[in-house]
Amino acid sequence: MAKVLEGVAIATAIKQEVAEEVKTLAARGVRPGLAAVLVGHVAASEIYVRSKVNTCAELGLYSDLIMPPTDVTTEAMLELVEQLNGRDDIDGILIQLPLPKHVDAKRLLDAVDPDKDVDGFHPINAGRLLAGRPALVPCTPAGVLEILKRSGIAIAGQRAVVVGRSDIVGKPVAMLLLHEHATVTICHSQTRYLDAITREADILVAAIGRPGFITPAMVKPGATLIDVGINRITTREEFDRFFKGDLKREETFARRGSTIVGDVDPHAFEIAGAYTPVPGGVGPLTIAMLMANTVRAAKMRRGL
């Protein structure tokens, strides 16, 4: 039977470690601070950002939730970022995406001080990661690595395949695996003979944003499956494709009219050696690693 890689337990352990570091820094007169900038009223973003703010309070970090009006201009946002760059009580700056279409997200992300870029999106941090230098790493890819390491999954010498080439997940997780001495292949929507490549993977990371894209036929028996996808399905046809006979899921689907599936078809877990469930796998690590990045930024900024 495949081993379930429980992200919730690993995230809890990381948050406990962060809380201890915060206490140590407090003894030296330092309290790490995170500024969260939320524009507009996207319900999912509001829930997510408030969860981050609440986690800061739980772990002893300072947080500042800033909510500009929906019609804020790019120029006004750039001024806000410049102010946050200059604040000594702020070690990390988080700009919640997506932003309204009239706001230039790329300009804003590039304007964040790389030393406060706790999302790891700035080109300078991307370059540092590529070069294997100390950097603030995107939270989800960092979480993937923590799951593998803390679960005792061998990385060095393994064949790793990453399906998805985004700047947020695919590319950075590939770099992290490469630095851990895996042999890495990045695949995407234009990759030929994709199923033949994925069947060679000892570690298969799915981050393509398509529900159940990785089928059992694409998985090497005994492989470790890391499912980064979060896709909401709302039709009975989709539900029966992935979860027919799953009474617990059936109850949720009947009550809410939807359920969540990752980028890996759950039937593929039956032939895997280990896998991350959805939900409860990679997702919980994202906020935990954001907290860890904020503490790391605070220490790096002060030469600690």
N, C-alpha and C positions, 0 to 999 in steps of 0.2 A: 504493500500500500504506500502511495506517495506521501511524503512528509509535507505537512502544511506549514508554510513559513508565515507565522503570525505577526503581522506588522504592528498590531496594537500593543503587544507585549514588548516588542523591541522599541517602539516609540516611547512607551512608558519608562523604560530603562534609560533611554537617552535624556528624557526630560528630567529624570531624577539626577542624572549626572550634571545637567545644566544648572539645576537648582543648587547643587553643591558648589559649582564654580562661581555662581552668583554670590553665594555666601562668602566664599574666599575673597572675591573682589571687593565685596562690601567692607571687609576688614581692612582693606587698603584704600577705602574712601572712593571706590568706583562702583557705579551702578549702571550697567549696560542699558541703553535706551533705543527703542525702535519707534520710528515714525511711520504710520500707515496712512496712505493717502487714498481715499475712496471718492470717486466722482460718479454721480448719477445714482440711480435707484434700481440696480439689478439685484433682485432678491438673493440669488445664489452668492453674488459677490459680497453683499451686506452680511450674510450669515458667515461666510468664510473669514472676512476681515474681523468681525467681532469675535470669532473663535480665536483668532491670532492674538487679539488684544486681551482676551480673557486668559489665554495661556501665559502671556507676559506677566499678568498679575499673579497668577498661580505660582510661577517660578521665581518671582521677585524682580523681574525686569521692569524698567520704566517704559511706558508706552504713551504715544500721543496720536490719537485718531483725528485726522484732518479730513473734512468733508467739503470740498469746494462745490459750488452750485453746478448743476448739469450744463449750464451754458458758459462755463469758464472757458477762456481762450487758451491757446497753446502758450502765448506770451505770459499770461498770468501764472500758468502752471510752471513755466520755466523760472519765473521769479520766486515762486514757492520753493522749488527744488534748490535754487541758489541759497535761499535763507536756511533751509535744512542742512545743506552742505556746511554752512558756517556755524551751526549750533553745536557746542561742545557736549551738550547733554544727549545728543542723538548720535548713536553709533551705526544704526542701520536705517536705510530708507527703503520702504516698500511702496511701490506704486501699483495698486491693484488693477489688473487687466481683466476684461477689456475696458478700454476707455471709449468715451463717445467718439463717433466717426470724425467729428470736426477737430479733434485734438490729435496732434502728431505724436503718437506714442514713441516712435523711434527717437525723435529729438529729445523727449523727456528722459528716456532710459539712458541715452548717451550723456545727458547732462548730470546724472547722479555721480557724485564722487566715487570712483572705483573702490576706495577704502570703506565706503558705507553701502556698497552695492550688495546687500545681503541676499538678493535673488540671483546674483552671479551672472547677470545678463550683459554687463558692460563689455565692450570689445576688449578692453585691457584685461579684464578678468578671464575672458575667453582665451586670450593670447597666453596669459600666465598658465592656464590649465593645459593648453596645447603643449607648452614648453616644459610642463612638469614642475613649475615653480609654485610657491605658496600662493594660494588664491582663495577667494570666496567662490564656492562652487554652487551651481544651481541646486536648489533644495531637493527636488525629486530624484535626480541622478545620484546625489550624495546619499539619499535614503536607500536607493537600490543597492549601493555598495555596502551600506551598513547591514542591510538584510542578509546579503550573501556572507559577509564576514562573521556576523554574530550568530549565524545559523550553521557555521562550520562548513560552508560550501567552498570547495577548492576552486580557485580562480587561475592561479599560475599554471601555464601550460595547457589550459582548456581552450577549446574552440568556442568562441562566443559570437553569436549572431544578433545584431540589433535591427529590428524591423521598424523603420522610422528614422528620419534624418532631420528632425526639427532642431533649432538652436536651443530650445528649452530642455529637451530630453534626449533625443536620439544621438546628436553629436557629442554632447558632454558625457553621457553615460558610456559611449564608445571609448572616449579618451580615458576615462577613469578605469575601465576594464583593461585598456592597453597598458596603462601605468602599473597595473597589478599583474602584468606579464601574461595576459590572455592573448590569444590570436583572434583578432576581431574583424568581422565583416559587417559592413553597414548595408542594409537593403532598403528598398523604397518602392514606390508604385511603378517605377519603370524597370525594376530588376527582372531579368529573364531567368527562367527556371528557378523561381523563388523557392518552391517546395523542396527542390533538390538541395538547395543551400541550407534551408532551415533544418532539414533532417540530419545535417552534419553537426548541429550545434549541441555542445554539452550544456551551454547556458544560452537560453533563448529569451531575449528581451523584446516584448511586443509593445510598441508605442506608436501605433499608426492611426489610432482614432477611428477604427471601424469595428463594430460589434462582432465578436466571434470570428475574426478574420483568420486567426491561426487555428486550423482544423487538426484533428488527430493525425491525419495523413501527412502533416507537415512536421511532426514531432519525432525526434529520435527517442526510442524507449529508454527511460531512466534519466532523461534530460531534466535540468532545472528550468522551470518556466517562470519568468518574472513578467507579470501582467500589469502594465502601467495604465491601461485604458480604463475609462469610466464612461460607459454609454448607456443612455436611458432607452429602454424598449417599452413600447406602449401597445403593440398589437398582439392578439392571440397567436397569430402565425409565428411571430418572432419568439414569443414566450415558449411555445411548444417546441420550437427548434432547439432551444437551449436547455429548458427546464422542465419538460414534460415529465410528470411523475414526482417532481420535487414538491412535497406537500407544504413545506415551510415557505418556499418561494410563491407557491400558489396562493397562500393566504395573504402574503404581502401584495401580490399583483391584484387580487380581488379587492383588497381594501384601498389601495392607492391608484390603481389603474396603470401602474408602471412598475418596473424593477430595473436593477442595474446589472449590466454584464460588462465584462472587460473586453480586451482585444483578442483574448484566447477563448475559443469554444470550450466550455466547461467539460465536455466529453474528453478533451485532450488531457485533462488532469489524471485520467485513469491510467495512462501509460507513462506519465512523468515520474521522475524520482522525487521531485520536490516542486512545489509551486506556491505562488502568492495568490490568495483568494481575492475576489472582488465582490463586495467591499471587505475591508479589514486587512488588506495586504500592503501595497506600496502607499496608499493614500495617507494613513496616519503618520507616515514618516515625514511628509512634506512640512507640516507645521513644526514637528520636533527638530528638523534640520534647520528651519528658519530661526528657531530659538538658539540653536548651537552656533549658527553663523553670526547672529547678533553678538553673542558673547565673544566669539572669535574676533570679530571686528573691533570690539571694545579693547581686547587685549593687544591686537596688532597695532591699533592707533596709538596706544600708550607704551609700546615697546615691551609688553609683558610676555 
